[in-house]
């Protein structure tokens, strides 16, 4: 079994995070399946006090925020590591609806977010 990739904790203190067991429960998954989401790049985790934590903004009432996995893939293809992805997803960008890429994804503006992620590769 491969190790779970973990980003450096570059999140602001006010960004809510959830422990992985809670993420698994909210998604209706086993812990193994939740860990697989991290390995597959569908979610990004940080380690706080020795525990894997996932930003709460990555989830909504229906599961993982639509477009997050695709955005993470585009960023990975552009050479971003997980820490850089996390920093970019939560960075303020006044030109985006929702102010940050993750908030834009949460408000159904995934196409614009992915377009910007793709543009950074060039």
FIBA-12212 format. One record per residue: residue number from 1; residue in one letter; chain; x, y, z of N, C-alpha, C, CB in turn. Coordinates in steps of 0.001 Angstrom, whole numbers, plus 500000, padded with zeros to 6 digits. Glycine has a CB too. Layout:
N
{num: NUM residuo: A cadena: A n.x: X n.y: Y n.z: Z ca.x: X ca.y: Y ca.z: Z c.x: X c.y: Y c.z: Z cb.x: X cb.y: Y cb.z: Z};
...
//
This chain:
122
{num: 1 residuo: X cadena: A n.x: 500845 n.y: 498828 n.z: 500000 ca.x: 500000 ca.y: 500000 ca.z: 500000 c.x: 500893 c.y: 501239 c.z: 500000 cb.x: 499037 cb.y: 499996 cb.z: 501220};
{num: 2 residuo: X cadena: A n.x: 500572 n.y: 502202 n.z: 499162 ca.x: 501393 ca.y: 503402 ca.z: 499077 c.x: 501067 c.y: 504369 c.z: 500210 cb.x: 501195 cb.y: 504088 cb.z: 497724};
{num: 3 residuo: X cadena: A n.x: 502047 n.y: 505191 n.z: 500518 ca.x: 501868 ca.y: 506181 ca.z: 501576 c.x: 500863 c.y: 507248 c.z: 501137 cb.x: 503223 cb.y: 506832 cb.z: 501945};
{num: 4 residuo: X cadena: A n.x: 500192 n.y: 507819 n.z: 502101 ca.x: 499230 ca.y: 508880 ca.z: 501817 c.x: 499985 c.y: 510185 c.z: 501676 cb.x: 498146 cb.y: 508981 cb.z: 502930};
{num: 5 residuo: X cadena: A n.x: 499850 n.y: 510856 n.z: 500528 ca.x: 500523 ca.y: 512146 ca.z: 500371 c.x: 499862 c.y: 513201 c.z: 501247 cb.x: 500507 cb.y: 512591 cb.z: 498898};
{num: 6 residuo: X cadena: A n.x: 500681 n.y: 514009 n.z: 501891 ca.x: 500187 ca.y: 515027 ca.z: 502803 c.x: 500824 c.y: 516362 c.z: 502437 cb.x: 500488 cb.y: 514650 cb.z: 504282};
{num: 7 residuo: X cadena: A n.x: 500015 n.y: 517414 n.z: 502393 ca.x: 500516 ca.y: 518762 ca.z: 502132 c.x: 500999 c.y: 519377 c.z: 503431 cb.x: 499425 cb.y: 519646 cb.z: 501482};
{num: 8 residuo: X cadena: A n.x: 501932 n.y: 520320 n.z: 503326 ca.x: 502298 ca.y: 521120 ca.z: 504489 c.x: 501072 c.y: 521924 c.z: 504895 cb.x: 503524 cb.y: 522056 cb.z: 504188};
{num: 9 residuo: X cadena: A n.x: 500935 n.y: 522172 n.z: 506175 ca.x: 499779 ca.y: 522920 ca.z: 506658 c.x: 500008 c.y: 524420 c.z: 506441 cb.x: 499515 cb.y: 522616 cb.z: 508160};
{num: 10 residuo: X cadena: A n.x: 499618 n.y: 524893 n.z: 505265 ca.x: 499775 ca.y: 526304 ca.z: 504906 c.x: 498443 c.y: 527053 c.z: 505017 cb.x: 500337 cb.y: 526431 cb.z: 503477};
{num: 11 residuo: X cadena: A n.x: 497451 n.y: 526407 n.z: 505597 ca.x: 496134 ca.y: 527020 ca.z: 505731 c.x: 496119 c.y: 528056 c.z: 506841 cb.x: 495079 cb.y: 525958 cb.z: 505996};
{num: 12 residuo: X cadena: A n.x: 495344 n.y: 529095 n.z: 506634 ca.x: 495133 ca.y: 530091 ca.z: 507675 c.x: 494410 c.y: 529429 c.z: 508835 cb.x: 494329 cb.y: 531310 cb.z: 507137};
{num: 13 residuo: X cadena: A n.x: 494594 n.y: 529957 n.z: 510022 ca.x: 494001 ca.y: 529370 ca.z: 511222 c.x: 492472 c.y: 529305 c.z: 511146 cb.x: 494420 cb.y: 530165 cb.z: 512445};
{num: 14 residuo: X cadena: A n.x: 491843 n.y: 530251 n.z: 510433 ca.x: 490379 ca.y: 530271 ca.z: 510382 c.x: 489794 c.y: 529270 c.z: 509384 cb.x: 489904 cb.y: 531657 cb.z: 510032};
{num: 15 residuo: X cadena: A n.x: 490633 n.y: 528602 n.z: 508599 ca.x: 490132 ca.y: 527590 ca.z: 507665 c.x: 489787 c.y: 526328 c.z: 508457 cb.x: 491187 cb.y: 527278 cb.z: 506541};
{num: 16 residuo: X cadena: A n.x: 488521 n.y: 525952 n.z: 508420 ca.x: 488060 ca.y: 524768 ca.z: 509156 c.x: 488589 c.y: 523500 c.z: 508497 cb.x: 486515 cb.y: 524732 cb.z: 509225};
{num: 17 residuo: X cadena: A n.x: 489046 n.y: 522580 n.z: 509326 ca.x: 489511 ca.y: 521284 ca.z: 508847 c.x: 488780 c.y: 520183 c.z: 509608 cb.x: 491054 cb.y: 521144 cb.z: 509014};
{num: 18 residuo: X cadena: A n.x: 488656 n.y: 519040 n.z: 508956 ca.x: 487969 ca.y: 517905 ca.z: 509549 c.x: 488925 c.y: 516726 c.z: 509639 cb.x: 486713 cb.y: 517530 cb.z: 508731};
{num: 19 residuo: X cadena: A n.x: 488888 n.y: 515978 n.z: 510743 ca.x: 489713 ca.y: 514778 ca.z: 510824 c.x: 489229 c.y: 513747 c.z: 509808 cb.x: 489683 cb.y: 514189 cb.z: 512253};
{num: 20 residuo: X cadena: A n.x: 490142 n.y: 512936 n.z: 509313 ca.x: 489798 ca.y: 511974 ca.z: 508274 c.x: 488642 c.y: 511045 c.z: 508661 cb.x: 491008 cb.y: 511151 cb.z: 507936};
{num: 21 residuo: X cadena: A n.x: 488542 n.y: 510568 n.z: 509902 ca.x: 487375 ca.y: 509731 ca.z: 510235 c.x: 486045 c.y: 510465 c.z: 510028 cb.x: 487472 cb.y: 509256 cb.z: 511684};
{num: 22 residuo: X cadena: A n.x: 486011 n.y: 511759 n.z: 510332 ca.x: 484785 ca.y: 512531 ca.z: 510120 c.x: 484504 c.y: 512706 c.z: 508630 cb.x: 484890 cb.y: 513905 cb.z: 510804};
{num: 23 residuo: X cadena: A n.x: 485562 n.y: 512906 n.z: 507836 ca.x: 485404 ca.y: 513008 ca.z: 506381 c.x: 484809 c.y: 511705 c.z: 505846 cb.x: 486773 cb.y: 513314 cb.z: 505689};
{num: 24 residuo: X cadena: A n.x: 485346 n.y: 510576 n.z: 506293 ca.x: 484833 ca.y: 509276 ca.z: 505850 c.x: 483351 c.y: 509139 c.z: 506197 cb.x: 485642 cb.y: 508126 cb.z: 506493};
{num: 25 residuo: X cadena: A n.x: 482981 n.y: 509525 n.z: 507403 ca.x: 481580 ca.y: 509443 ca.z: 507833 c.x: 480700 c.y: 510335 c.z: 506974 cb.x: 481442 cb.y: 509836 cb.z: 509312};
{num: 26 residuo: X cadena: A n.x: 481128 n.y: 511579 n.z: 506757 ca.x: 480323 ca.y: 512518 ca.z: 505955 c.x: 480137 c.y: 512019 c.z: 504528 cb.x: 480981 cb.y: 513903 cb.z: 505935};
{num: 27 residuo: X cadena: A n.x: 481144 n.y: 511315 n.z: 504003 ca.x: 481064 ca.y: 510802 ca.z: 502635 c.x: 480428 c.y: 509413 c.z: 502575 cb.x: 482452 cb.y: 510757 cb.z: 502017};
{num: 28 residuo: X cadena: A n.x: 480158 n.y: 508820 n.z: 503729 ca.x: 479577 ca.y: 507484 ca.z: 503756 c.x: 480544 c.y: 506418 c.z: 503285 cb.x: 478341 cb.y: 507446 cb.z: 502911};
{num: 29 residuo: X cadena: A n.x: 481831 n.y: 506617 n.z: 503597 ca.x: 482885 ca.y: 505704 ca.z: 503144 c.x: 483595 c.y: 505065 c.z: 504325 cb.x: 483897 cb.y: 506444 cb.z: 502263};
{num: 30 residuo: X cadena: A n.x: 484262 n.y: 503963 n.z: 504055 ca.x: 485145 ca.y: 503378 ca.z: 505055 c.x: 486406 c.y: 504233 c.z: 505127 cb.x: 485487 cb.y: 501887 cb.z: 504714};
{num: 31 residuo: X cadena: A n.x: 487169 n.y: 504068 n.z: 506191 ca.x: 488439 ca.y: 504803 ca.z: 506313 c.x: 489374 c.y: 504440 c.z: 505160 cb.x: 489123 cb.y: 504498 cb.z: 507675};
{num: 32 residuo: X cadena: A n.x: 489388 n.y: 503180 n.z: 504748 ca.x: 490251 ca.y: 502783 ca.z: 503629 c.x: 489880 c.y: 503527 c.z: 502353 cb.x: 490162 cb.y: 501273 cb.z: 503396};
{num: 33 residuo: X cadena: A n.x: 488592 n.y: 503663 n.z: 502093 ca.x: 488150 ca.y: 504392 ca.z: 500889 c.x: 488485 c.y: 505879 c.z: 500995 cb.x: 486630 cb.y: 504211 cb.z: 500671};
{num: 34 residuo: X cadena: A n.x: 488359 n.y: 506447 n.z: 502192 ca.x: 488712 ca.y: 507854 ca.z: 502393 c.x: 490207 c.y: 508053 c.z: 502162 cb.x: 488316 cb.y: 508323 cb.z: 503815};
{num: 35 residuo: X cadena: A n.x: 491027 n.y: 507142 n.z: 502664 ca.x: 492478 ca.y: 507225 ca.z: 502416 c.x: 492778 c.y: 507104 c.z: 500921 cb.x: 493230 cb.y: 506116 cb.z: 503200};
{num: 36 residuo: X cadena: A n.x: 492003 n.y: 506258 n.z: 500232 ca.x: 492210 ca.y: 506097 ca.z: 498791 c.x: 491913 c.y: 507400 c.z: 498053 cb.x: 491324 cb.y: 504962 cb.z: 498243};
{num: 37 residuo: X cadena: A n.x: 490924 n.y: 508169 n.z: 498499 ca.x: 490651 ca.y: 509475 ca.z: 497885 c.x: 491877 c.y: 510381 c.z: 497985 cb.x: 489432 cb.y: 510151 cb.z: 498560};
{num: 38 residuo: X cadena: A n.x: 492589 n.y: 510309 n.z: 499110 ca.x: 493807 ca.y: 511105 ca.z: 499291 c.x: 494905 c.y: 510599 c.z: 498368 cb.x: 494281 cb.y: 511058 cb.z: 500761};
{num: 39 residuo: X cadena: A n.x: 495076 n.y: 509286 n.z: 498303 ca.x: 496116 ca.y: 508722 ca.z: 497426 c.x: 495840 c.y: 509026 c.z: 495962 cb.x: 496220 cb.y: 507209 cb.z: 497625};
{num: 40 residuo: X cadena: A n.x: 494552 n.y: 509010 n.z: 495582 ca.x: 494165 ca.y: 509245 ca.z: 494189 c.x: 494156 c.y: 510726 c.z: 493816 cb.x: 492799 cb.y: 508655 cb.z: 493931};
{num: 41 residuo: X cadena: A n.x: 494365 n.y: 511608 n.z: 494790 ca.x: 494383 ca.y: 513034 ca.z: 494502 c.x: 493013 c.y: 513663 c.z: 494384 cb.x: 495125 cb.y: 513272 cb.z: 493257};
{num: 42 residuo: X cadena: A n.x: 491990 n.y: 513008 n.z: 494893 ca.x: 490659 ca.y: 513598 ca.z: 494859 c.x: 490434 c.y: 514533 c.z: 496037 cb.x: 489600 cb.y: 512509 cb.z: 494852};
{num: 43 residuo: X cadena: A n.x: 491241 n.y: 514363 n.z: 497079 ca.x: 491248 ca.y: 515239 ca.z: 498250 c.x: 492698 c.y: 515508 c.z: 498624 cb.x: 490460 cb.y: 514602 cb.z: 499451};
{num: 44 residuo: X cadena: A n.x: 492908 n.y: 516570 n.z: 499381 ca.x: 494238 ca.y: 516914 ca.z: 499893 c.x: 494125 c.y: 517011 c.z: 501411 cb.x: 494779 cb.y: 518267 cb.z: 499265};
{num: 45 residuo: X cadena: A n.x: 495097 n.y: 516431 n.z: 502095 ca.x: 495095 ca.y: 516463 ca.z: 503556 c.x: 496347 c.y: 517156 c.z: 504071 cb.x: 494997 cb.y: 515040 cb.z: 504132};
{num: 46 residuo: X cadena: A n.x: 496225 n.y: 517670 n.z: 505277 ca.x: 497371 ca.y: 518200 ca.z: 506031 c.x: 497444 c.y: 517388 c.z: 507317 cb.x: 497230 cb.y: 519767 cb.z: 506328};
{num: 47 residuo: X cadena: A n.x: 498568 n.y: 517486 n.z: 507987 ca.x: 498706 ca.y: 516800 ca.z: 509264 c.x: 498780 c.y: 517855 c.z: 510360 cb.x: 499967 cb.y: 515874 cb.z: 509281};
{num: 48 residuo: X cadena: A n.x: 497844 n.y: 517770 n.z: 511311 ca.x: 497827 ca.y: 518654 ca.z: 512484 c.x: 497818 c.y: 517786 c.z: 513728 cb.x: 496589 cb.y: 519618 cb.z: 512464};
{num: 49 residuo: X cadena: A n.x: 498754 n.y: 518063 n.z: 514596 ca.x: 498870 ca.y: 517279 ca.z: 515832 c.x: 498895 c.y: 515784 c.z: 515551 cb.x: 497717 cb.y: 517605 cb.z: 516774};
{num: 50 residuo: X cadena: A n.x: 499558 n.y: 515415 n.z: 514468 ca.x: 499715 ca.y: 514011 ca.z: 514118 c.x: 498515 c.y: 513375 c.z: 513442 cb.x: 500029 cb.y: 513251 cb.z: 515326};
{num: 51 residuo: X cadena: A n.x: 497471 n.y: 514141 n.z: 513208 ca.x: 496243 ca.y: 513599 ca.z: 512631 c.x: 496016 c.y: 514154 c.z: 511231 cb.x: 495041 cb.y: 513916 cb.z: 513529};
{num: 52 residuo: X cadena: A n.x: 495560 n.y: 513292 n.z: 510314 ca.x: 495225 ca.y: 513737 ca.z: 508969 c.x: 493951 c.y: 514571 c.z: 509027 cb.x: 495054 cb.y: 512529 cb.z: 508007};
{num: 53 residuo: X cadena: A n.x: 494006 n.y: 515754 n.z: 508424 ca.x: 492868 ca.y: 516665 ca.z: 508403 c.x: 492632 c.y: 517120 c.z: 506954 cb.x: 493115 cb.y: 517896 cb.z: 509350};
{num: 54 residuo: X cadena: A n.x: 491377 n.y: 517279 n.z: 506609 ca.x: 490979 ca.y: 517720 ca.z: 505270 c.x: 490208 c.y: 519026 c.z: 505424 cb.x: 490111 cb.y: 516626 cb.z: 504530};
{num: 55 residuo: X cadena: A n.x: 490500 n.y: 520035 n.z: 504595 ca.x: 489723 ca.y: 521274 ca.z: 504682 c.x: 488225 c.y: 520994 c.z: 504514 cb.x: 490198 cb.y: 522281 cb.z: 503614};
{num: 56 residuo: X cadena: A n.x: 487432 n.y: 521540 n.z: 505409 ca.x: 485981 ca.y: 521343 ca.z: 505370 c.x: 485388 c.y: 521877 c.z: 504065 cb.x: 485314 cb.y: 522033 cb.z: 506573};
{num: 57 residuo: X cadena: A n.x: 486008 n.y: 522884 n.z: 503474 ca.x: 485505 ca.y: 523462 ca.z: 502228 c.x: 485586 c.y: 522495 c.z: 501051 cb.x: 486275 cb.y: 524718 cb.z: 501901};
{num: 58 residuo: X cadena: A n.x: 486309 n.y: 521387 n.z: 501206 ca.x: 486402 ca.y: 520394 ca.z: 500141 c.x: 485146 c.y: 519528 c.z: 500057 cb.x: 487625 cb.y: 519514 cb.z: 500354};
{num: 59 residuo: X cadena: A n.x: 484282 n.y: 519635 n.z: 501069 ca.x: 483065 ca.y: 518829 ca.z: 501107 c.x: 481838 c.y: 519724 c.z: 501082 cb.x: 483046 cb.y: 517933 cb.z: 502353};
{num: 60 residuo: X cadena: A n.x: 480763 n.y: 519184 n.z: 500528 ca.x: 479468 ca.y: 519866 ca.z: 500610 c.x: 478429 c.y: 518819 c.z: 500985 cb.x: 479095 cb.y: 520587 cb.z: 499251};
{num: 61 residuo: X cadena: A n.x: 477186 n.y: 519147 n.z: 500958 ca.x: 476150 ca.y: 518203 ca.z: 501359 c.x: 476064 c.y: 516967 c.z: 500484 cb.x: 474836 cb.y: 518884 cb.z: 501362};
{num: 62 residuo: X cadena: A n.x: 476620 n.y: 517030 n.z: 499293 ca.x: 476535 ca.y: 515913 ca.z: 498349 c.x: 477808 c.y: 515090 c.z: 498268 cb.x: 476197 cb.y: 516426 cb.z: 496987};
{num: 63 residuo: X cadena: A n.x: 478837 n.y: 515455 n.z: 498997 ca.x: 480114 ca.y: 514731 ca.z: 498926 c.x: 481262 c.y: 515694 c.z: 498710 cb.x: 480088 cb.y: 513687 cb.z: 497801};
{num: 64 residuo: X cadena: A n.x: 482206 n.y: 515271 n.z: 497879 ca.x: 483344 ca.y: 516116 ca.z: 497535 c.x: 482843 c.y: 517197 c.z: 496574 cb.x: 484518 cb.y: 515274 cb.z: 496894};
{num: 65 residuo: X cadena: A n.x: 483304 n.y: 518419 n.z: 496765 ca.x: 482893 ca.y: 519538 ca.z: 495915 c.x: 483154 c.y: 519201 c.z: 494449 cb.x: 483641 cb.y: 520836 cb.z: 496314};
{num: 66 residuo: X cadena: A n.x: 482134 n.y: 519409 n.z: 493630 ca.x: 482236 ca.y: 519134 ca.z: 492202 c.x: 483373 c.y: 519954 c.z: 491588 cb.x: 480897 cb.y: 519445 cb.z: 491491};
{num: 67 residuo: X cadena: A n.x: 484205 n.y: 519298 n.z: 490821 ca.x: 485301 ca.y: 519973 ca.z: 490132 c.x: 486609 c.y: 519986 c.z: 490898 cb.x: 484910 cb.y: 521364 cb.z: 489832};
{num: 68 residuo: X cadena: A n.x: 486587 n.y: 519633 n.z: 492189 ca.x: 487824 ca.y: 519663 ca.z: 492971 c.x: 488836 c.y: 518651 c.z: 492444 cb.x: 487529 cb.y: 519386 cb.z: 494446};
{num: 69 residuo: X cadena: A n.x: 488406 n.y: 517419 n.z: 492237 ca.x: 489334 ca.y: 516382 ca.z: 491773 c.x: 489949 c.y: 516756 c.z: 490423 cb.x: 488611 cb.y: 515027 cb.z: 491666};
{num: 70 residuo: X cadena: A n.x: 489136 n.y: 517272 n.z: 489516 ca.x: 489651 ca.y: 517675 ca.z: 488207 c.x: 490632 c.y: 518829 c.z: 488305 cb.x: 488510 cb.y: 518058 cb.z: 487296};
{num: 71 residuo: X cadena: A n.x: 490346 n.y: 519769 n.z: 489195 ca.x: 491247 ca.y: 520905 ca.z: 489405 c.x: 492570 c.y: 520435 c.z: 489986 cb.x: 490600 cb.y: 521949 cb.z: 490333};
{num: 72 residuo: X cadena: A n.x: 492513 n.y: 519525 n.z: 490947 ca.x: 493733 ca.y: 518980 ca.z: 491543 c.x: 494558 c.y: 518265 c.z: 490465 cb.x: 493389 cb.y: 518003 cb.z: 492710};
{num: 73 residuo: X cadena: A n.x: 493899 n.y: 517533 n.z: 489585 ca.x: 494602 ca.y: 516847 ca.z: 488495 c.x: 495280 c.y: 517840 c.z: 487565 cb.x: 493633 cb.y: 515970 cb.z: 487700};
{num: 74 residuo: X cadena: A n.x: 494573 n.y: 518904 n.z: 487202 ca.x: 495165 ca.y: 519934 ca.z: 486327 c.x: 496376 c.y: 520565 c.z: 487003 cb.x: 494119 cb.y: 521029 cb.z: 485973};
{num: 75 residuo: X cadena: A n.x: 496252 n.y: 520877 n.z: 488284 ca.x: 497375 ca.y: 521476 ca.z: 489007 c.x: 498556 c.y: 520509 c.z: 489088 cb.x: 496938 cb.y: 521893 cb.z: 490418};
{num: 76 residuo: X cadena: A n.x: 498278 n.y: 519233 n.z: 489313 ca.x: 499354 ca.y: 518229 ca.z: 489355 c.x: 500043 c.y: 518133 c.z: 487997 cb.x: 498796 cb.y: 516843 cb.z: 489770};
{num: 77 residuo: X cadena: A n.x: 499258 n.y: 518149 n.z: 486937 ca.x: 499824 ca.y: 518104 ca.z: 485588 c.x: 500656 c.y: 519344 c.z: 485287 cb.x: 498715 cb.y: 517962 cb.z: 484555};
{num: 78 residuo: X cadena: A n.x: 500371 n.y: 520442 n.z: 485977 ca.x: 501123 ca.y: 521690 ca.z: 485804 c.x: 502378 c.y: 521719 c.z: 486670 cb.x: 500239 cb.y: 522888 cb.z: 486138};
{num: 79 residuo: X cadena: A n.x: 502600 n.y: 520656 n.z: 487442 ca.x: 503808 ca.y: 520575 ca.z: 488247 c.x: 503659 c.y: 521029 c.z: 489682 cb.x: 504854 cb.y: 521362 cb.z: 487616};
{num: 80 residuo: X cadena: A n.x: 502442 n.y: 521322 n.z: 490115 ca.x: 502218 ca.y: 521743 ca.z: 491494 c.x: 502333 c.y: 520533 c.z: 492418 cb.x: 500831 cb.y: 522424 cb.z: 491647};
{num: 81 residuo: X cadena: A n.x: 502954 n.y: 520726 n.z: 493574 ca.x: 502886 ca.y: 519681 ca.z: 494592 c.x: 501650 c.y: 519966 c.z: 495447 cb.x: 504206 cb.y: 519633 cb.z: 495472};
{num: 82 residuo: X cadena: A n.x: 501324 n.y: 519078 n.z: 496356 ca.x: 500087 ca.y: 519224 ca.z: 497127 c.x: 500060 c.y: 520492 c.z: 497981 cb.x: 499897 cb.y: 518019 cb.z: 498015};
{num: 83 residuo: X cadena: A n.x: 501206 n.y: 520874 n.z: 498516 ca.x: 501263 ca.y: 522105 ca.z: 499311 c.x: 500959 c.y: 523315 c.z: 498437 cb.x: 502646 cb.y: 522263 cb.z: 499977};
{num: 84 residuo: X cadena: A n.x: 501540 n.y: 523360 n.z: 497254 ca.x: 501276 ca.y: 524471 ca.z: 496334 c.x: 499808 c.y: 524485 c.z: 495893 cb.x: 502198 cb.y: 524376 cb.z: 495103};
{num: 85 residuo: X cadena: A n.x: 499232 n.y: 523302 n.z: 495690 ca.x: 497814 ca.y: 523219 ca.z: 495319 c.x: 496943 c.y: 523812 c.z: 496411 cb.x: 497404 cb.y: 521761 cb.z: 495050};
{num: 86 residuo: X cadena: A n.x: 497219 n.y: 523424 n.z: 497636 ca.x: 496441 ca.y: 523912 ca.z: 498769 c.x: 496559 c.y: 525427 c.z: 498894 cb.x: 496901 cb.y: 523235 cb.z: 500065};
{num: 87 residuo: X cadena: A n.x: 497767 n.y: 525925 n.z: 498760 ca.x: 497994 ca.y: 527374 ca.z: 498841 c.x: 497199 c.y: 528081 c.z: 497736 cb.x: 499519 cb.y: 527705 cb.z: 498719};
{num: 88 residuo: X cadena: A n.x: 497235 n.y: 527556 n.z: 496506 ca.x: 496534 ca.y: 528174 ca.z: 495386 c.x: 495015 c.y: 528125 c.z: 495585 cb.x: 496918 cb.y: 527479 cb.z: 494074};
{num: 89 residuo: X cadena: A n.x: 494498 n.y: 526976 n.z: 496027 ca.x: 493055 ca.y: 526835 ca.z: 496201 c.x: 492473 c.y: 527812 c.z: 497217 cb.x: 492732 cb.y: 525429 cb.z: 496619};
{num: 90 residuo: X cadena: A n.x: 493286 n.y: 528197 n.z: 498211 ca.x: 492792 ca.y: 529088 ca.z: 499264 c.x: 493321 c.y: 530519 c.z: 499142 cb.x: 493167 cb.y: 528532 cb.z: 500614};
{num: 91 residuo: X cadena: A n.x: 494030 n.y: 530824 n.z: 498069 ca.x: 494570 ca.y: 532176 ca.z: 497870 c.x: 493477 c.y: 533106 c.z: 497342 cb.x: 495776 cb.y: 532148 cb.z: 496890};
{num: 92 residuo: X cadena: A n.x: 493441 n.y: 534308 n.z: 497867 ca.x: 492462 ca.y: 535299 ca.z: 497407 c.x: 492757 c.y: 535695 c.z: 495973 cb.x: 492468 cb.y: 536545 cb.z: 498318};
{num: 93 residuo: X cadena: A n.x: 491706 n.y: 535770 n.z: 495178 ca.x: 491785 ca.y: 536213 ca.z: 493788 c.x: 490511 c.y: 536995 c.z: 493513 cb.x: 491958 cb.y: 534998 cb.z: 492783};
{num: 94 residuo: X cadena: A n.x: 490612 n.y: 538316 n.z: 493604 ca.x: 489440 ca.y: 539189 ca.z: 493475 c.x: 488716 c.y: 539043 c.z: 492140 cb.x: 489856 cb.y: 540621 cb.z: 493656};
{num: 95 residuo: X cadena: A n.x: 489396 n.y: 538517 n.z: 491122 ca.x: 488762 ca.y: 538394 ca.z: 489817 c.x: 487905 c.y: 537138 c.z: 489686 cb.x: 489812 cb.y: 538400 cb.z: 488744};
{num: 96 residuo: X cadena: A n.x: 487949 n.y: 536281 n.z: 490691 ca.x: 487148 ca.y: 535054 ca.z: 490657 c.x: 485836 c.y: 535245 c.z: 491411 cb.x: 487936 cb.y: 533876 cb.z: 491256};
{num: 97 residuo: X cadena: A n.x: 484757 n.y: 534653 n.z: 490921 ca.x: 483531 ca.y: 534655 ca.z: 491714 c.x: 483781 c.y: 533796 c.z: 492954 cb.x: 482302 cb.y: 534118 cb.z: 490879};
{num: 98 residuo: X cadena: A n.x: 483566 n.y: 534336 n.z: 494112 ca.x: 483804 ca.y: 533586 ca.z: 495330 c.x: 485120 c.y: 533929 c.z: 495999 cb.x: 483764 cb.y: 532132 cb.z: 495038};
{num: 99 residuo: X cadena: A n.x: 485933 n.y: 534749 n.z: 495386 ca.x: 487188 ca.y: 535307 ca.z: 495900 c.x: 488346 c.y: 534308 c.z: 495933 cb.x: 486964 cb.y: 535840 cb.z: 497281};
{num: 100 residuo: X cadena: A n.x: 488131 n.y: 533042 n.z: 496257 ca.x: 489209 ca.y: 532052 ca.z: 496220 c.x: 488795 c.y: 530939 c.z: 495262 cb.x: 489516 cb.y: 531480 cb.z: 497655};
{num: 101 residuo: X cadena: A n.x: 489760 n.y: 530225 n.z: 494690 ca.x: 489392 ca.y: 529121 ca.z: 493793 c.x: 488479 c.y: 528087 c.z: 494455 cb.x: 490644 cb.y: 528434 cb.z: 493291};
{num: 102 residuo: X cadena: A n.x: 488716 n.y: 527732 n.z: 495723 ca.x: 487862 ca.y: 526726 ca.z: 496352 c.x: 486443 c.y: 527253 c.z: 496522 cb.x: 488437 cb.y: 526304 cb.z: 497713};
{num: 103 residuo: X cadena: A n.x: 486276 n.y: 528522 n.z: 496857 ca.x: 484925 ca.y: 529075 ca.z: 496975 c.x: 484251 c.y: 529178 c.z: 495611 cb.x: 484970 cb.y: 530454 cb.z: 497642};
{num: 104 residuo: X cadena: A n.x: 485029 n.y: 529458 n.z: 494578 ca.x: 484463 ca.y: 529488 ca.z: 493229 c.x: 483982 c.y: 528086 c.z: 492835 cb.x: 485511 cb.y: 530014 cb.z: 492205};
{num: 105 residuo: X cadena: A n.x: 484763 n.y: 527060 n.z: 493168 ca.x: 484321 ca.y: 525684 ca.z: 492904 c.x: 483033 c.y: 525382 c.z: 493658 cb.x: 485419 cb.y: 524674 cb.z: 493301};
{num: 106 residuo: X cadena: A n.x: 482951 n.y: 525819 n.z: 494895 ca.x: 481781 ca.y: 525551 ca.z: 495736 c.x: 480530 c.y: 526244 c.z: 495196 cb.x: 482048 cb.y: 526005 cb.z: 497174};
{num: 107 residuo: X cadena: A n.x: 480707 n.y: 527301 n.z: 494403 ca.x: 479567 ca.y: 528034 ca.z: 493848 c.x: 479398 c.y: 527766 c.z: 492357 cb.x: 479734 cb.y: 529532 cb.z: 494089};
{num: 108 residuo: X cadena: A n.x: 479806 n.y: 526574 n.z: 491930 ca.x: 479590 ca.y: 526098 ca.z: 490554 c.x: 480296 c.y: 526924 c.z: 489486 cb.x: 478128 cb.y: 526080 cb.z: 490259};
{num: 109 residuo: X cadena: A n.x: 481504 n.y: 527382 n.z: 489775 ca.x: 482307 ca.y: 528085 ca.z: 488782 c.x: 483569 c.y: 527282 c.z: 488453 cb.x: 482680 cb.y: 529496 cb.z: 489290};
{num: 110 residuo: X cadena: A n.x: 483399 n.y: 525965 n.z: 488396 ca.x: 484529 ca.y: 525069 ca.z: 488168 c.x: 485236 c.y: 525280 c.z: 486850 cb.x: 484073 cb.y: 523672 cb.z: 488242};
{num: 111 residuo: X cadena: A n.x: 484497 n.y: 525609 n.z: 485811 ca.x: 485122 ca.y: 525810 ca.z: 484501 c.x: 486125 c.y: 526951 c.z: 484551 cb.x: 484058 cb.y: 526091 cb.z: 483432};
{num: 112 residuo: X cadena: A n.x: 485747 n.y: 528045 n.z: 485186 ca.x: 486656 ca.y: 529190 ca.z: 485289 c.x: 487880 c.y: 528843 c.z: 486134 cb.x: 485925 cb.y: 530403 cb.z: 485892};
{num: 113 residuo: X cadena: A n.x: 487682 n.y: 528101 n.z: 487201 ca.x: 488806 ca.y: 527712 ca.z: 488063 c.x: 489770 c.y: 526819 c.z: 487288 cb.x: 488299 cb.y: 526982 cb.z: 489338};
{num: 114 residuo: X cadena: A n.x: 489240 n.y: 525828 n.z: 486586 ca.x: 490109 ca.y: 524924 ca.z: 485811 c.x: 490818 c.y: 525668 c.z: 484689 cb.x: 489292 cb.y: 523761 cb.z: 485229};
{num: 115 residuo: X cadena: A n.x: 490140 n.y: 526619 n.z: 484080 ca.x: 490757 ca.y: 527415 ca.z: 483015 c.x: 491979 c.y: 528161 c.z: 483561 cb.x: 489731 cb.y: 528420 cb.z: 482413};
{num: 116 residuo: X cadena: A n.x: 491846 n.y: 528725 n.z: 484735 ca.x: 492968 ca.y: 529445 ca.z: 485349 c.x: 494093 c.y: 528497 c.z: 485744 cb.x: 492493 cb.y: 530221 cb.z: 486576};
{num: 117 residuo: X cadena: A n.x: 493707 n.y: 527332 n.z: 486245 ca.x: 494726 ca.y: 526328 ca.z: 486611 c.x: 495492 c.y: 525883 c.z: 485375 cb.x: 494072 cb.y: 525100 cb.z: 487304};
{num: 118 residuo: X cadena: A n.x: 494803 n.y: 525688 n.z: 484278 ca.x: 495456 ca.y: 525279 ca.z: 483022 c.x: 496368 c.y: 526375 c.z: 482500 cb.x: 494408 cb.y: 524923 cb.z: 481956};
{num: 119 residuo: X cadena: A n.x: 495943 n.y: 527617 n.z: 482627 ca.x: 496739 ca.y: 528745 ca.z: 482123 c.x: 498052 c.y: 528876 c.z: 482872 cb.x: 495949 cb.y: 530048 cb.z: 482234};
{num: 120 residuo: X cadena: A n.x: 498091 n.y: 528454 n.z: 484111 ca.x: 499328 ca.y: 528559 ca.z: 484891 c.x: 500392 c.y: 527593 c.z: 484394 cb.x: 499047 cb.y: 528298 cb.z: 486364};
{num: 121 residuo: X cadena: A n.x: 500002 n.y: 526596 n.z: 483626 ca.x: 500959 ca.y: 525610 ca.z: 483123 c.x: 501790 c.y: 526175 c.z: 481977 cb.x: 500229 cb.y: 524348 cb.z: 482664};
{num: 122 residuo: X cadena: A n.x: 501352 n.y: 527272 n.z: 481393 ca.x: 502040 ca.y: 527810 ca.z: 480202 c.x: 502847 c.y: 529038 c.z: 480522 cb.x: 501043 cb.y: 528141 cb.z: 479114};
//
